[in-house]
Amino acid sequence: MLIYGLKNCDSCRKAKKALPEAQLVDVREAGVPRAVLTQAHEQFGAALLNTRSTTWRGLDEETRKQAPLALIEAHPALMKRPLIAVGDKLFLGWNKEIEADVHAML
């Protein structure tokens, strides 16, 4: 099980604490494999892009018009977090429902 996120993100830390067997992959350091990003974009669409982030607010209008996957590859912190991979299943974000769904997969 992999948690793609940021080591200083509160939601990612909560997910890691609830899923101690999971490995946290810091997207700023390691990025997200293209295949995982593509699958996540197909599954979650526009929800994959965190338009409430500080990184997003720092982008100019022209940059914001780029394709979501290109934006996330260039600015990994733009990905909504955490993105949790359990086998071939992906989960986006962290709340009680997602926590229950992830534990049901284990």
The first five atom37 places (N, CA, C, CB, O) and aatype in JSON, in Angstrom:
{
  "aatype": [12, 10, 9, 18, 7, 10, 11, 2, 4, 3, 15, 4, 1, 11, 0, 11, 11, 0, 10, 14, 6, 0, 5, 10, 19, 3, 19, 1, 6, 0, 7, 19, 14, 1, 0, 19, 10, 16, 5, 0, 8, 6, 5, 13, 7, 0, 0, 10, 10, 2, 16, 1, 15, 16, 16, 17, 1, 7, 10, 3, 6, 6, 16, 1, 11, 5, 0, 14, 10, 0, 10, 9, 6, 0, 8, 14, 0, 10, 12, 11, 1, 14, 10, 9, 0, 19, 7, 3, 11, 10, 13, 10, 7, 17, 2, 11, 6, 9, 6, 0, 3, 19, 8, 0, 12, 10],
  "atom_mask": [
    [1, 1, 1, 1, 1],
    [1, 1, 1, 1, 1],
    [1, 1, 1, 1, 1],
    [1, 1, 1, 1, 1],
    [1, 1, 1, 0, 1],
    [1, 1, 1, 1, 1],
    [1, 1, 1, 1, 1],
    [1, 1, 1, 1, 1],
    [1, 1, 1, 1, 1],
    [1, 1, 1, 1, 1],
    [1, 1, 1, 1, 1],
    [1, 1, 1, 1, 1],
    [1, 1, 1, 1, 1],
    [1, 1, 1, 1, 1],
    [1, 1, 1, 1, 1],
    [1, 1, 1, 1, 1],
    [1, 1, 1, 1, 1],
    [1, 1, 1, 1, 1],
    [1, 1, 1, 1, 1],
    [1, 1, 1, 1, 1],
    [1, 1, 1, 1, 1],
    [1, 1, 1, 1, 1],
    [1, 1, 1, 1, 1],
    [1, 1, 1, 1, 1],
    [1, 1, 1, 1, 1],
    [1, 1, 1, 1, 1],
    [1, 1, 1, 1, 1],
    [1, 1, 1, 1, 1],
    [1, 1, 1, 1, 1],
    [1, 1, 1, 1, 1],
    [1, 1, 1, 0, 1],
    [1, 1, 1, 1, 1],
    [1, 1, 1, 1, 1],
    [1, 1, 1, 1, 1],
    [1, 1, 1, 1, 1],
    [1, 1, 1, 1, 1],
    [1, 1, 1, 1, 1],
    [1, 1, 1, 1, 1],
    [1, 1, 1, 1, 1],
    [1, 1, 1, 1, 1],
    [1, 1, 1, 1, 1],
    [1, 1, 1, 1, 1],
    [1, 1, 1, 1, 1],
    [1, 1, 1, 1, 1],
    [1, 1, 1, 0, 1],
    [1, 1, 1, 1, 1],
    [1, 1, 1, 1, 1],
    [1, 1, 1, 1, 1],
    [1, 1, 1, 1, 1],
    [1, 1, 1, 1, 1],
    [1, 1, 1, 1, 1],
    [1, 1, 1, 1, 1],
    [1, 1, 1, 1, 1],
    [1, 1, 1, 1, 1],
    [1, 1, 1, 1, 1],
    [1, 1, 1, 1, 1],
    [1, 1, 1, 1, 1],
    [1, 1, 1, 0, 1],
    [1, 1, 1, 1, 1],
    [1, 1, 1, 1, 1],
    [1, 1, 1, 1, 1],
    [1, 1, 1, 1, 1],
    [1, 1, 1, 1, 1],
    [1, 1, 1, 1, 1],
    [1, 1, 1, 1, 1],
    [1, 1, 1, 1, 1],
    [1, 1, 1, 1, 1],
    [1, 1, 1, 1, 1],
    [1, 1, 1, 1, 1],
    [1, 1, 1, 1, 1],
    [1, 1, 1, 1, 1],
    [1, 1, 1, 1, 1],
    [1, 1, 1, 1, 1],
    [1, 1, 1, 1, 1],
    [1, 1, 1, 1, 1],
    [1, 1, 1, 1, 1],
    [1, 1, 1, 1, 1],
    [1, 1, 1, 1, 1],
    [1, 1, 1, 1, 1],
    [1, 1, 1, 1, 1],
    [1, 1, 1, 1, 1],
    [1, 1, 1, 1, 1],
    [1, 1, 1, 1, 1],
    [1, 1, 1, 1, 1],
    [1, 1, 1, 1, 1],
    [1, 1, 1, 1, 1],
    [1, 1, 1, 0, 1],
    [1, 1, 1, 1, 1],
    [1, 1, 1, 1, 1],
    [1, 1, 1, 1, 1],
    [1, 1, 1, 1, 1],
    [1, 1, 1, 1, 1],
    [1, 1, 1, 0, 1],
    [1, 1, 1, 1, 1],
    [1, 1, 1, 1, 1],
    [1, 1, 1, 1, 1],
    [1, 1, 1, 1, 1],
    [1, 1, 1, 1, 1],
    [1, 1, 1, 1, 1],
    [1, 1, 1, 1, 1],
    [1, 1, 1, 1, 1],
    [1, 1, 1, 1, 1],
    [1, 1, 1, 1, 1],
    [1, 1, 1, 1, 1],
    [1, 1, 1, 1, 1],
    [1, 1, 1, 1, 1]
  ],
  "atom_positions": [
    [[0.85, -1.17, 0.0], [0.0, 0.0, 0.0], [0.9, 1.23, 0.0], [-0.97, 0.0, 1.22], [1.85, 1.33, 0.78]],
    [[0.58, 2.18, -0.88], [1.34, 3.41, -0.98], [0.44, 4.6, -0.75], [2.03, 3.51, -2.34], [-0.7, 4.63, -1.22]],
    [[0.95, 5.59, -0.03], [0.25, 6.85, 0.16], [1.09, 7.9, -0.55], [0.04, 7.18, 1.7], [2.2, 8.21, -0.13]],
    [[0.54, 8.46, -1.62], [1.22, 9.53, -2.33], [0.75, 10.85, -1.73], [0.94, 9.47, -3.88], [-0.45, 11.14, -1.71]],
    [[1.69, 11.63, -1.26], [1.33, 12.9, -0.63], [2.57, 13.66, -0.25], [0.0, 0.0, 0.0], [3.62, 13.52, -0.87]],
    [[2.45, 14.48, 0.79], [3.56, 15.27, 1.3], [3.76, 14.93, 2.76], [3.3, 16.79, 1.11], [2.8, 14.77, 3.51]],
    [[5.01, 14.81, 3.17], [5.28, 14.41, 4.54], [4.83, 15.46, 5.55], [6.75, 14.15, 4.72], [4.63, 15.12, 6.72]],
    [[4.65, 16.72, 5.14], [4.18, 17.74, 6.07], [2.7, 18.07, 5.92], [4.99, 18.99, 5.87], [2.22, 19.05, 6.48]],
    [[1.97, 17.24, 5.17], [0.52, 17.43, 4.96], [-0.25, 16.75, 6.11], [0.07, 16.85, 3.58], [-0.03, 15.57, 6.39]],
    [[-1.13, 17.49, 6.75], [-1.9, 16.93, 7.88], [-2.72, 15.71, 7.48], [-2.82, 17.99, 8.45], [-2.73, 14.71, 8.2]],
    [[-3.4, 15.78, 6.34], [-4.22, 14.65, 5.9], [-3.36, 13.42, 5.62], [-5.03, 15.03, 4.64], [-3.76, 12.29, 5.92]],
    [[-2.2, 13.63, 5.04], [-1.29, 12.51, 4.75], [-0.77, 11.89, 6.04], [-0.11, 12.98, 3.88], [-0.66, 10.66, 6.14]],
    [[-0.46, 12.73, 7.01], [0.01, 12.21, 8.3], [-1.09, 11.41, 8.99], [0.49, 13.35, 9.22], [-0.81, 10.38, 9.6]],
    [[-2.34, 11.88, 8.92], [-3.46, 11.15, 9.52], [-3.63, 9.79, 8.85], [-4.77, 11.97, 9.41], [-3.84, 8.78, 9.51]],
    [[-3.54, 9.78, 7.52], [-3.67, 8.52, 6.77], [-2.54, 7.57, 7.14], [-3.68, 8.79, 5.25], [-2.78, 6.38, 7.34]],
    [[-1.32, 8.07, 7.23], [-0.17, 7.23, 7.57], [-0.32, 6.67, 8.99], [1.14, 8.03, 7.45], [0.02, 5.51, 9.23]],
    [[-0.82, 7.47, 9.9], [-1.01, 7.01, 11.27], [-2.07, 5.9, 11.33], [-1.42, 8.18, 12.18], [-1.91, 4.92, 12.06]],
    [[-3.15, 6.05, 10.56], [-4.22, 5.05, 10.54], [-3.84, 3.81, 9.74], [-5.49, 5.66, 9.96], [-4.42, 2.74, 9.93]],
    [[-2.86, 3.95, 8.85], [-2.42, 2.84, 8.0], [-0.91, 2.65, 8.18], [-2.78, 3.11, 6.5], [-0.14, 2.93, 7.26]],
    [[-0.49, 2.18, 9.36], [0.95, 2.09, 9.64], [1.72, 1.19, 8.68], [1.15, 1.61, 11.03], [2.94, 1.34, 8.53]],
    [[1.03, 0.25, 8.04], [1.72, -0.64, 7.11], [1.98, 0.02, 5.75], [0.91, -1.9, 6.91], [2.71, -0.53, 4.93]],
    [[1.39, 1.18, 5.52], [1.54, 1.88, 4.24], [2.86, 2.63, 4.19], [0.37, 2.85, 4.02], [3.41, 3.04, 5.22]],
    [[3.36, 2.81, 2.98], [4.58, 3.58, 2.76], [4.18, 4.95, 2.21], [5.56, 2.84, 1.78], [3.43, 5.03, 1.24]],
    [[4.67, 6.02, 2.83], [4.39, 7.37, 2.35], [5.42, 7.74, 1.29], [4.41, 8.39, 3.52], [6.63, 7.71, 1.54]],
    [[4.93, 8.1, 0.12], [5.79, 8.55, -0.97], [5.61, 10.05, -1.08], [5.44, 7.82, -2.34], [4.54, 10.53, -1.48]],
    [[6.66, 10.81, -0.73], [6.58, 12.27, -0.81], [6.66, 12.66, -2.28], [7.74, 12.94, 0.02], [7.68, 12.45, -2.93]],
    [[5.59, 13.24, -2.8], [5.51, 13.54, -4.23], [6.47, 14.64, -4.65], [4.1, 13.93, -4.6], [6.84, 14.73, -5.82]],
    [[6.89, 15.48, -3.71], [7.88, 16.52, -4.07], [9.24, 15.88, -4.32], [7.98, 17.58, -2.94], [10.01, 16.36, -5.15]],
    [[9.54, 14.82, -3.59], [10.84, 14.17, -3.72], [10.84, 13.09, -4.79], [11.26, 13.57, -2.39], [11.76, 13.02, -5.61]],
    [[9.82, 12.24, -4.8], [9.81, 11.07, -5.69], [8.84, 11.18, -6.86], [9.47, 9.85, -4.89], [8.95, 10.43, -7.82]],
    [[7.89, 12.12, -6.79], [6.88, 12.22, -7.84], [5.88, 11.08, -7.76], [0.0, 0.0, 0.0], [5.93, 10.25, -6.84]],
    [[4.99, 11.03, -8.71], [4.0, 9.96, -8.82], [4.2, 9.3, -10.18], [2.51, 10.52, -8.65], [4.27, 10.0, -11.19]],
    [[4.3, 7.99, -10.23], [4.48, 7.33, -11.53], [3.37, 7.74, -12.5], [4.49, 5.79, -11.35], [2.21, 7.89, -12.12]],
    [[3.74, 7.93, -13.75], [2.8, 8.39, -14.78], [1.58, 7.47, -14.86], [3.5, 8.45, -16.16], [0.45, 7.95, -15.02]],
    [[1.78, 6.16, -14.76], [0.66, 5.22, -14.85], [-0.33, 5.44, -13.71], [1.17, 3.78, -14.82], [-1.54, 5.37, -13.92]],
    [[0.18, 5.72, -12.5], [-0.69, 5.97, -11.35], [-1.44, 7.28, -11.54], [0.12, 5.99, -10.03], [-2.63, 7.36, -11.27]],
    [[-0.73, 8.31, -12.01], [-1.38, 9.6, -12.26], [-2.48, 9.49, -13.32], [-0.34, 10.64, -12.71], [-3.56, 10.05, -13.17]],
    [[-2.18, 8.74, -14.37], [-3.16, 8.56, -15.45], [-4.4, 7.85, -14.92], [-2.55, 7.77, -16.62], [-5.53, 8.26, -15.21]],
    [[-4.2, 6.77, -14.16], [-5.33, 6.04, -13.58], [-6.13, 6.95, -12.64], [-4.84, 4.78, -12.83], [-7.36, 6.94, -12.66]],
    [[-5.43, 7.72, -11.82], [-6.1, 8.62, -10.88], [-6.9, 9.68, -11.63], [-5.07, 9.29, -9.94], [-8.02, 10.02, -11.23]],
    [[-6.34, 10.21, -12.71], [-7.06, 11.22, -13.48], [-8.3, 10.63, -14.14], [-6.14, 11.84, -14.55], [-9.35, 11.27, -14.18]],
    [[-8.18, 9.4, -14.65], [-9.33, 8.73, -15.25], [-10.42, 8.48, -14.21], [-8.9, 7.4, -15.9], [-11.61, 8.58, -14.52]],
    [[-10.02, 8.15, -13.0], [-10.98, 7.82, -11.95], [-11.58, 9.06, -11.28], [-10.31, 6.96, -10.9], [-12.78, 9.09, -11.02]],
    [[-10.76, 10.07, -11.0], [-11.21, 11.21, -10.21], [-11.41, 12.49, -11.01], [-10.25, 11.47, -9.12], [-12.02, 13.44, -10.52]],
    [[-10.9, 12.53, -12.24], [-11.07, 13.72, -13.08], [-10.51, 14.98, -12.45], [0.0, 0.0, 0.0], [-9.41, 14.98, -11.9]],
    [[-11.28, 16.05, -12.53], [-10.84, 17.36, -12.04], [-10.6, 17.38, -10.53], [-11.87, 18.4, -12.39], [-9.86, 18.24, -10.04]],
    [[-11.19, 16.45, -9.79], [-11.0, 16.4, -8.33], [-9.55, 16.1, -7.96], [-11.92, 15.35, -7.71], [-9.15, 16.35, -6.82]],
    [[-8.76, 15.58, -8.89], [-7.37, 15.26, -8.62], [-6.52, 16.52, -8.44], [-6.8, 14.4, -9.75], [-5.48, 16.49, -7.79]],
    [[-6.97, 17.62, -9.01], [-6.23, 18.88, -8.96], [-6.73, 19.71, -7.78], [-6.38, 19.66, -10.28], [-7.91, 20.03, -7.7]],
    [[-5.82, 20.06, -6.89], [-6.18, 20.83, -5.7], [-6.11, 22.32, -6.03], [-5.23, 20.49, -4.5], [-5.04, 22.93, -5.97]],
    [[-7.25, 22.9, -6.37], [-7.3, 24.31, -6.74], [-7.44, 25.23, -5.53], [-8.45, 24.55, -7.7], [-7.59, 26.44, -5.69]],
    [[-7.38, 24.67, -4.34], [-7.43, 25.48, -3.12], [-6.05, 25.65, -2.5], [-8.38, 24.85, -2.11], [-5.91, 26.3, -1.46]],
    [[-5.04, 25.06, -3.13], [-3.7, 25.07, -2.54], [-2.98, 26.39, -2.75], [-2.87, 23.94, -3.13], [-3.32, 27.18, -3.63]],
    [[-1.98, 26.61, -1.93], [-1.12, 27.78, -2.06], [-0.4, 27.75, -3.4], [-0.1, 27.85, -0.9], [-0.21, 28.79, -4.04]],
    [[0.01, 26.56, -3.82], [0.69, 26.42, -5.1], [-0.2, 26.89, -6.23], [1.11, 24.96, -5.34], [0.26, 27.61, -7.12]],
    [[-1.47, 26.5, -6.22], [-2.42, 26.9, -7.27], [-2.58, 28.41, -7.29], [-3.79, 26.22, -7.04], [-2.57, 29.03, -8.36]],
    [[-2.73, 29.0, -6.13], [-2.92, 30.46, -6.05], [-1.7, 31.21, -6.57], [-3.22, 30.88, -4.62], [-1.82, 32.36, -6.99]],
    [[-0.54, 30.57, -6.53], [0.68, 31.21, -7.01], [0.89, 31.1, -8.51], [0.0, 0.0, 0.0], [1.81, 31.72, -9.05]],
    [[0.05, 30.33, -9.2], [0.19, 30.16, -10.65], [-0.51, 31.28, -11.4], [-0.37, 28.79, -11.08], [-1.54, 31.79, -10.96]],
    [[0.06, 31.66, -12.55], [-0.62, 32.65, -13.38], [-1.72, 31.97, -14.19], [0.38, 33.36, -14.32], [-1.77, 30.74, -14.3]],
    [[-2.6, 32.78, -14.75], [-3.77, 32.25, -15.49], [-3.36, 31.35, -16.65], [-4.63, 33.4, -16.02], [-4.0, 30.33, -16.9]],
    [[-2.31, 31.7, -17.35], [-1.86, 30.91, -18.49], [-1.42, 29.51, -18.04], [-0.7, 31.62, -19.22], [-1.74, 28.52, -18.7]],
    [[-0.7, 29.44, -16.95], [-0.24, 28.15, -16.43], [-1.43, 27.31, -15.97], [0.76, 28.34, -15.27], [-1.45, 26.1, -16.19]],
    [[-2.4, 27.93, -15.35], [-3.58, 27.21, -14.85], [-4.37, 26.54, -15.97], [-4.49, 28.16, -14.09], [-5.13, 25.6, -15.72]],
    [[-4.21, 27.01, -17.19], [-4.96, 26.45, -18.34], [-4.34, 25.16, -18.86], [-5.03, 27.46, -19.46], [-4.92, 24.51, -19.73]],
    [[-3.16, 24.78, -18.36], [-2.5, 23.55, -18.82], [-3.32, 22.33, -18.4], [-1.06, 23.45, -18.25], [-4.17, 22.4, -17.51]],
    [[-3.05, 21.22, -19.06], [-3.72, 19.96, -18.74], [-3.4, 19.58, -17.29], [-3.27, 18.82, -19.71], [-2.28, 19.79, -16.83]],
    [[-4.39, 19.03, -16.57], [-4.18, 18.68, -15.16], [-2.97, 17.8, -14.9], [-5.39, 18.0, -14.64], [-2.22, 18.04, -13.95]],
    [[-2.75, 16.79, -15.72], [-1.61, 15.89, -15.5], [-0.29, 16.61, -15.69], [-1.68, 14.69, -16.44], [0.67, 16.36, -14.95]],
    [[-0.22, 17.51, -16.66], [1.0, 18.28, -16.89], [1.26, 19.2, -15.7], [0.89, 19.11, -18.2], [2.41, 19.36, -15.27]],
    [[0.21, 19.8, -15.18], [0.35, 20.68, -14.01], [0.87, 19.9, -12.8], [-0.99, 21.35, -13.68], [1.76, 20.37, -12.1]],
    [[0.3, 18.72, -12.56], [0.7, 17.92, -11.41], [2.13, 17.42, -11.57], [-0.25, 16.74, -11.21], [2.88, 17.37, -10.6]],
    [[2.51, 17.05, -12.79], [3.89, 16.62, -13.0], [4.87, 17.76, -12.77], [4.05, 16.06, -14.42], [5.95, 17.55, -12.23]],
    [[4.5, 18.98, -13.18], [5.37, 20.14, -12.99], [5.35, 20.65, -11.56], [4.96, 21.25, -13.94], [6.36, 21.14, -11.05]],
    [[4.19, 20.53, -10.91], [3.99, 21.03, -9.55], [3.29, 19.95, -8.72], [3.16, 22.36, -9.54], [2.08, 20.01, -8.55]],
    [[4.03, 18.96, -8.21], [3.42, 17.82, -7.51], [2.5, 18.22, -6.35], [4.49, 16.92, -6.99], [1.57, 17.48, -6.03]],
    [[2.75, 19.35, -5.72], [1.91, 19.78, -4.59], [0.5, 20.15, -5.03], [2.56, 20.97, -3.87], [-0.37, 20.36, -4.19]],
    [[0.26, 20.25, -6.33], [-1.09, 20.55, -6.84], [-2.02, 19.34, -6.77], [-1.0, 21.04, -8.26], [-3.23, 19.49, -6.92]],
    [[-1.47, 18.16, -6.56], [-2.31, 16.97, -6.48], [-3.05, 16.96, -5.15], [-1.47, 15.67, -6.65], [-2.46, 17.2, -4.09]],
    [[-4.35, 16.69, -5.2], [-5.1, 16.53, -3.96], [-4.5, 15.36, -3.21], [-6.63, 16.31, -4.23], [-4.09, 14.37, -3.8]],
    [[-4.47, 15.49, -1.89], [-3.79, 14.49, -1.08], [-4.68, 14.0, 0.04], [-2.5, 15.05, -0.52], [-5.61, 14.67, 0.47]],
    [[-4.36, 12.79, 0.5], [-3.45, 11.81, -0.07], [-4.11, 11.03, -1.21], [-2.97, 10.85, 1.01], [-5.33, 10.92, -1.29]],
    [[-3.28, 10.49, -2.07], [-3.71, 9.53, -3.08], [-3.19, 8.19, -2.59], [-3.18, 9.9, -4.55], [-1.98, 7.97, -2.5]],
    [[-4.12, 7.29, -2.28], [-3.75, 6.0, -1.68], [-3.95, 4.89, -2.7], [-4.59, 5.73, -0.39], [-5.03, 4.74, -3.28]],
    [[-2.9, 4.11, -2.9], [-2.95, 2.98, -3.83], [-2.91, 1.68, -3.03], [-1.78, 3.05, -4.86], [-1.96, 1.39, -2.31]],
    [[-3.99, 0.91, -3.18], [-4.09, -0.41, -2.55], [-4.31, -1.4, -3.68], [-5.26, -0.47, -1.46], [-5.42, -1.51, -4.21]],
    [[-3.26, -2.12, -4.04], [-3.36, -3.0, -5.21], [-3.62, -2.14, -6.44], [0.0, 0.0, 0.0], [-2.87, -1.21, -6.73]],
    [[-4.7, -2.47, -7.16], [-5.04, -1.67, -8.35], [-6.14, -0.64, -8.06], [-5.48, -2.59, -9.48], [-6.66, -0.03, -8.99]],
    [[-6.5, -0.46, -6.8], [-7.53, 0.5, -6.41], [-6.89, 1.79, -5.91], [-8.45, -0.09, -5.31], [-5.84, 1.76, -5.26]],
    [[-7.53, 2.91, -6.22], [-7.06, 4.21, -5.76], [-8.13, 4.9, -4.93], [-6.65, 5.09, -6.95], [-9.32, 4.77, -5.19]],
    [[-7.68, 5.63, -3.92], [-8.56, 6.42, -3.06], [-7.96, 7.82, -2.99], [-8.72, 5.78, -1.63], [-6.75, 7.98, -2.89]],
    [[-8.82, 8.84, -3.02], [-8.35, 10.22, -3.01], [-8.92, 10.96, -1.82], [-8.73, 10.95, -4.32], [-10.13, 10.97, -1.6]],
    [[-8.03, 11.58, -1.05], [-8.44, 12.32, 0.13], [-8.42, 11.43, 1.36], [0.0, 0.0, 0.0], [-8.05, 10.26, 1.29]],
    [[-8.83, 12.01, 2.49], [-8.84, 11.23, 3.73], [-10.0, 11.68, 4.6], [-7.51, 11.38, 4.48], [-10.07, 12.84, 5.02]],
    [[-10.9, 10.76, 4.87], [-12.0, 10.98, 5.82], [-12.41, 9.6, 6.35], [-13.24, 11.73, 5.13], [-11.81, 8.59, 5.98]],
    [[-13.41, 9.56, 7.2], [-13.82, 8.29, 7.82], [-14.29, 7.27, 6.78], [-14.93, 8.54, 8.84], [-14.01, 6.08, 6.91]],
    [[-15.01, 7.73, 5.75], [-15.49, 6.82, 4.7], [-14.33, 6.18, 3.94], [-16.42, 7.57, 3.72], [-14.31, 4.97, 3.72]],
    [[-13.37, 7.01, 3.55], [-12.22, 6.48, 2.81], [-11.42, 5.55, 3.7], [-11.32, 7.62, 2.28], [-10.95, 4.5, 3.25]],
    [[-11.25, 5.93, 4.96], [-10.53, 5.07, 5.9], [-11.2, 3.7, 6.0], [-10.45, 5.73, 7.3], [-10.52, 2.67, 5.97]],
    [[-12.52, 3.68, 6.1], [-13.27, 2.42, 6.18], [-13.11, 1.61, 4.89], [-14.77, 2.69, 6.46], [-12.93, 0.4, 4.92]],
    [[-13.19, 2.3, 3.74], [-13.04, 1.62, 2.45], [-11.65, 1.0, 2.3], [-13.3, 2.6, 1.31], [-11.52, -0.12, 1.82]],
    [[-10.63, 1.74, 2.72], [-9.25, 1.22, 2.62], [-9.09, 0.01, 3.54], [-8.21, 2.33, 2.98], [-8.53, -1.01, 3.14]],
    [[-9.58, 0.12, 4.77], [-9.44, -1.02, 5.7], [-10.22, -2.21, 5.19], [-9.93, -0.64, 7.1], [-9.82, -3.35, 5.45]],
    [[-11.32, -2.01, 4.49], [-12.1, -3.12, 3.94], [-11.32, -3.85, 2.84], [-13.44, -2.61, 3.38], [-11.55, -5.03, 2.59]],
    [[-10.4, -3.15, 2.2], [-9.58, -3.74, 1.14], [-8.46, -4.62, 1.71], [-8.97, -2.64, 0.25], [-7.92, -5.48, 1.02]],
    [[-8.12, -4.4, 2.97], [-6.97, -5.12, 3.56], [-7.33, -6.5, 4.02], [-6.41, -4.35, 4.72], [-6.48, -7.23, 4.54]]
  ]
}
